[in-house]
Amino acid sequence: MDFSLEHRTFFIVGFVIYIAILIVIGIISSRKNKDGEDYLLAGRKLPFLLLLGTVSATLIGTGSSLGATANGFRQGWYGSLYGLGGAIGMFVLAFLFCSERDYKFMTLSEEMQFRFGGNKKIRNVMGFFLFIAEVAWLGNHMNGGATYLSYVTGLQPITARLITMLAFGIYVFIGGYLAVVWTDNIQVLLILGGFILIVIKAVPAAGGWQAINDAYAAAGKSEAISFYGLAGVTAMTAVSLAYTVGISQVGTPGFRTRVYSAVSNSAAKKAFFFSGIVLFLFSFIPAVIGMSGFAIATREGAAAVLANPNYTFAYMATTILGPTLGLMFLIAGLSATLSSADSDAMAGITILLVDIYSTVTGKSIPKEKMVAYSRVGLVITLLVAFLATLFAQDIIGYISNVVGSLIPSIAMMMILGKYWKRATWQGGMACIFCGTIFGLLYLFAAPFRTAVAGVFTGPAIPVSIVALLAGIIVSLATPKVLVSEKEAMRLVIESRERIKA
């Protein structure tokens, strides 16, 4: 759809005002940041409702909104599978990994160190791995926001990514994690409201369900209307996508930050459980928008959308609601990417400062300087993530390949460390290294990728198998860890507060 200069100006002005509001929230939030723990973890006092809002906003992010709408456009109800996988991942987190708040960890690296006998080698290595994982997610969110901006404004992708990065980077820079939480709660209302309004109008605009069925039938894609679109894909393709999304929730450090910042274990558990329900119910909305978009774009001959389904939500917002209102509701789509990016940015800088900085320098950052260092760390994290976006294109493909290659081994290591007492620190190292090496081979060795994809369609399942087996085998081949939980926790605190001699 071609936008007039007037419409584009309207969108840009609305977008600037919206970001200005978020920045004001960041300024207000910054007044409560008395030390580094306040800035990075909101003082560890987040109640259930605030947690529910921020977790839900992060879940309804780039993949479950923009990516799922594009998948709905391509493959009908299959677009809902992303949300189903994410919901399962949240239920796993709720019931298996929400009891760590009382330990007062700051990062997942510390939690891993604790689970593997307090060995600081685990923390040192995991800091780098987890930072890379957060950079991978941040790159995905920047690409999502850039897709919206490129479609509406005609900006080059690199410029659009820079604007997206600044859009959330500024209020995070000012207000820290509390700003993230409050802006997420505002954004989730905008996201839900915008998507629901569009879906209510989308099906009638497409001509009804029969017209949608006819459009897919005419294109030779009748299977798109089947249960979850499963008639159009192999069982392994569906399982691989759902598993990739679910295991990525389990292994993403940003979700662990919610546990560490919660007022109680119970608040975190309830927030994860109910946000999983929210995601499951929401997952059908992007699919319907995508399916309606396919019928409309086919009827209207919308070449840009037919060529690049990632534009589907932007196309539908402006087609269904009209340029003026539609452009404003594109901010709902942008909110989905911003509310995910800001949380991953905070997790990234926490890992960078609490784990990587101490590993490289041999000393911890003084508490009185943590806020200033955190802001510098945010800039570094955003720049690294921006560079990562230069290698990413399709959103769901990015999640399936890049995220699916890097994060499953983290999740497997979490499972081994918490639920298998025989696991050793050497086994943990084998788990993360073997899984990651397998994932990197998948990403960069084309023949290897072709062979693996021919069986599993994606890397997440085989990476998990390789990582888990390596962790078990090496743990059985090495001496059992004989360290109490109290001693392991002491070693974690000692590692956090170490000062270079």
N, C-alpha and C positions, 0 to 999 in steps of 0.2 A: 504494500500500500504506500502511495506517495503522500508525504506529509508536507503541507504548506509551511512556509517560514513562520507564519503566525502560530500554527499548531506546535511546531518544534519549539518555538520561543515559550509558548505556554507550558510545555512539559519541562523545559529547562528551568524556568522560574519556579514552578511547583517543586521540582526536585531540589533546587537550592534552598527553598524555604523549609522543606522537609528535613534536609540535612542540618540546617541551622537549628531547628527544634531539637534534634538529637544532640547537637553540640551543646546547647543550653542545658540539656539533661546531664551531659558529661560534666559541665562546669559545676552544676549543683551537686552532683555525686562526688566530685573531687574534694569538696569541703569535709567529707567524712574520712578521707584518706590520711590517717595520722602516721601510718608506717607502711612498710612493704607488704605485710600480711593483709592489711586493709585494701591496698591497691590491687594485689594479685588474687585475693580470695574473699573480698568483701567482708573481712572480719570473721569469717566462718559462722555467720549468723543468718543465713538465708532460710526463710520459712518455706513451707510446702507450696503455697500459691505462687510465690516469686520463682521458685525452682520449676514448678510446672510450666509457667509461662516461658522461661528462658530455654528449658529443654525442648518444649514443643516448637518454639521458634527456630531452634537449631535443626530439629528434625525436619520441619517443613522448609527445607533449604533448597539448594541448587538442584540436587538430584531428584528429590521428591516433588518438586514443582516444575521447574523448567525442563529437566531431563525426562520426568515421567509424562509431561504433556507431549513432548516430542515423541516418546515411545508410544503413547496413545494414538498419536497421529499416524505413526508407521504401522502399529500392530494392534490397535484397538484396546481391548480390556487387558492386554499384556502390560500396558502402562501402569496398571495398579500393582503389579508384582513387586515393584521397587518398595512401595509402602508396606506391603505384607512382610517382606524380608526385614525392613527396618523395625517394624513393630515387634517381630519375634526377637530381634536383637535387644530391644529395650526390655522385654520381659525377662530375658536371660540376665541382663544387668540387674534388674530389680530384685530377682530372687536369688541370684548367686554372687553378686559383687557389690552389695550395698552396706556392708558391715564394717567398712574401714574408716569411717569418719572419726571415731574416737581415738584412732592412732595419731591423728593430726599430721598426716602426710601433707606435703605440699605438691609433690609431683608423682606421677606413676613410676618414675625411676626409683624414688624412695620406697614406694610400695613393693616394687620388684626386689630391691635390696633386702627388705625385711623378709619377704617370702623365701628368699634363698640364703637364709642364715646370716643376714647382715653383711654379706661380702660386698665390699665397696667396688670391686671390679664390675659387678653387675650394674651398679648405679652409673659408674663412669661410662660404660659401653652403652647402656640403654638411653642415657641422655641424648646421645647423638642419633640413635635410631628413632627415638620418639620425636625429636625435633624435625627430622626428615619427614616423618609421618604427618606432622602438623603442617609442614610446608606443602606437602602433597594436597591436603584438604584445602588449604588456603588458595592454592593455585586453581583448584576446581571452582571455588566460589568466585574468585576474580573473573574467571572466564564466563561464569553464569551472568554476573552483573554486566560484563562487557557486551554480552550478546544482546541484552535488552537495549543498552545505550546505542550500540551500533545500528540496530534495526530502526530506532526512532530518529536518531540524530545524523546518521550517515557517517559517523566518526570512524576512523581506522581502528581496528581491534586493539592495537597497542595503546592508543590514546584512551580508548574506552576502558581498558584495564587499569590504567593509571588513575582515571577519575574514580572508578569503583574502589580502588585501594584507598584513595584519599577520603572517600565518602564515609567509610567506617573507621579508617585509621585515625582521623582527627578526634572524634569523640572518645574513642578508646584511649588515645594518647592522653587526653585531659582527665578523664574520670576513672580509668581503670576498670576493674571487674564489676564494680557496682553500677557503673554507667552501662556496661554490657547487659547486665540483668534487667535494669529498668527499661532500656531501649528495646530489648528483646520482648518484654511484656507488652509494650506499646505496639511493636511491629507485628506480633502474632495476631493481634486483633485486626490490624489492617490487612494482613495476609488472608486470614479466614474470611473477612468481610468481602474483600476484593474477589477472591476465587469463587465464593458462593454466589455472589451477584452475577458473575460471568457465566457460571454453569447453569443458573436458572434461565438465562436468556439464550444460552448456546444451542440447546437442542431444538427449541422452536425456530431459531434462526436457520438451522440446518435443514428444516423441513420436517422435523420429527424423526423418531427412531427408524421408521421405514425408509426414509430418505438416506439416513446414515447406513443402514443395511444395504440399500441398493448401491450406494457409492462404493462400498467395499466389494460388493459382488461384481460390479462393473470393472473394478480394478483387479479382479481375480484374487481378492483377499478376504473371502467370506469367513475364513477361519478366525479373523480378528474379532468377530462377535461371539466367539465361543467362550466358555468359562475361563477367565483370566487369559484368554487368547492362546490357550495351551495347544489347541489344534494346529496352530501355525508354527510351533517350535518343537524341538525335541525335548524330552524330559530332562536331559542333562543341561540344556540351555536354560530352562526355567529354574532348575535347582541351583545352578551355578550363579545366576543373577541374585536370587533370593539369599543364598548363602553368603555371597560377597557382601551384600548390603548389611545383613545381620551380623556377620563376624566383624565387619568394619566398625559397627557401633560398639561392639565389645572391646575392640583393641584401640579405639581412638582415645588419646589422653584427655581431650576436652570433656568427655563425659565423666571421667574420673574426677576432674576438677569440681564438678557439681557435687560429688559426694564429699570432697574435702571442704567445700565451702558451705555445706548444709548445716542447719542448726542441730540436726540429729540424724541418725541412721534412718529412722522411720520416715522423716520428711523426704529424704533422698529416695527411698524405696517407693513411696507413694507417688512421687513426682515422675519417676521412671515408668512405673506401671501405667499411670493414667495418660502420660504423654504417648506411650505406645498405643493406647486405645485411640487417642486423638489422631495419631498418624495413620492407623489402620482405617478409620472412618474417612479421613481426608484423602486417602490414596485413590479413592474412586473418582474424586472431583477432577484431578488433572487428566485422567484417562478419558472422561466424558468430554472435557474441553478439547482434548486432542482429536477424539473421534468426530466431534462436531466440526472441528477445524478442517479435518480431511474432506468431509462432505462439502463444506463451503468453498474451500480452496480449489477442489476439483471442479465444482460448478462454475466458479468465477475465474478459473484459470490463473490463480495466484502463483506465478512462476517462482518468486523468491522463496515462498514457504514450501512449495513442492520440492524445490531443490535443496532447501535446508530446513528440516522440521524443527530445529532448535528455535526458529522464529515463531513457532506456533502460538505460544501464549501471547506474545506481543501482537501478532496478527489478530488473534481472537479478541483481545482487549479492545483494540481500536476498531475492529469490524463490527463487533456486537454492540459495543457501548457508544460508538461514534468517536471521532478523533479527539474531541475535547475531554469527555469523561473517560474515554478509554486510555488516553495518555496519562491521566491522573492515576488510573488504576494500575498502570504499569509500575507505579511506585510500589504497589503491593507485591508485584513480582520481584522488584529490586530488593524489597524488604526481606524476602525469603533468602536471598543471597547474602545480604548484609548481616542478618541476624545469625547466620551460620558462620560467616567469616569472622565476626568480632570475637566469638567464643573460642574459635581455634587460634586466633591471634593471641589471646590472653594465655591460653595453654602453652602456646609456642614460646612466648617470652618468659613464662615461669620456668619452663624446662631450660631455656637458654641461660637464665641467670642463676637458678638454684643448682642446676646440675652441671651444665657445660662450662660455665664460668669457673666454678670451683675445680673442675677436673683439669682445665687448661692452666689456671693460675696457681692452684694449690691453696687458695684461700677463699673465704666466703665474703660476700658483700656486707659491709656494715649496715645495720638496720636503718640508720638515719639517712643513708644514701640509696636505699633500695628503690624508692619511687623514681628518683632521677635516673638511676641505672635502668629501671624498667622501661622508661620512655625511650631511652637509647636502644634498648633491646627490641622494642616494638618496631622501630625504624629498620633495624637490621633484619628482623624476621619478615617484614613486609617486602623489603627489597629482594630477599632470597626467594620468597614465594612468587613475586612478580617475574623473576627470571624463569621460574619453573613453568609459568603459564605459556612461555614461548614454545613449549613442546607439547601443548595440549590442544585438542580440537573438540571432537564430539564429547559431550558431557557424560552420558552413560558409558560410552566407551572408555573415557578417562577413568571413571570410577571402577569399572570392571577390570581394567588392565593395570593402571598405575597403583590405585589404592588396593586392588585385589592382590597385587604382587608384594606390597610392602607391609600391610597391617595384619594379615592372618597370623603370621609367626609371633607377633606381639600378643595376640589373643591366646594362642596356644601356650605361650610362656606363662601368661597369667593363670591359666587353668592348671598347668603343671605345678606352679609354685604354691597355689592356694589349696588345691585338692589332692595332691599326691605328696605325702610327707617324705617319701624316699627321694624326691627330686633334689639334686645337688646343684651347686652354682655352676659346675662345669656342664651339667646337663642343660641348664638354662642358657648358657652361652651357645652350646651346640644347637639348641632350638632356634634361637634368634639368627645365628649366622647361617645355618644350613637353609632355613626357610627363606631368608633374604637373598642369599646367593641364587637359590632356585628362582625366586621372583625376578631378580635382575637378569638372569639368563633368558627368562621369558620375555622381558622387555626389550633386550638388546640383541639377542641371537635369533634371527628370523627362522632358521630351520628348526631350532628348538621350540620356538613359539608355535610354529605350524604343527609340529608333532603333538605338543601338549594340548593345543586348542582342538585338534582333531578328536581328542578323547573327552576332555573336560570342558571345552568351549571357553574357558577362562582360567586364570592362574590360582584363584583363591583356594579351591578345594585341594589341588595337589600341593600347594605351598603349605597348607595346614597339615596334610599327611606327612610330608617330609619333615617339617619342623617338629611335630609331635613325636614321630619315630626317633628322630635324632636326639631329642631331649630325653626320651625314655632309655634308649640304648646307652648313651653316655652316662646318665645318672646311675644306671645299674652297674656300670663299669668303673665307677669312682666311689670313694668312701662316703658313707652316709654323713649328713650334716648333724652334728651333736651340739646345737646351740639353742638355748631356750628363747621363747618369744621376747622375754624381758631383755635378754642380752642382745638379741637382734635389733630391738628397738633402740637400745643404747648406742649401738654401732651406727644406726641410721642418723640419730641426732648428732653424733660425733662427726660424721661425714658432712652433715649440713653446716655445722658451725666451725669446721676446721680452719685454722689460721696458719698461713705459711710461716715456718720458723725463720 
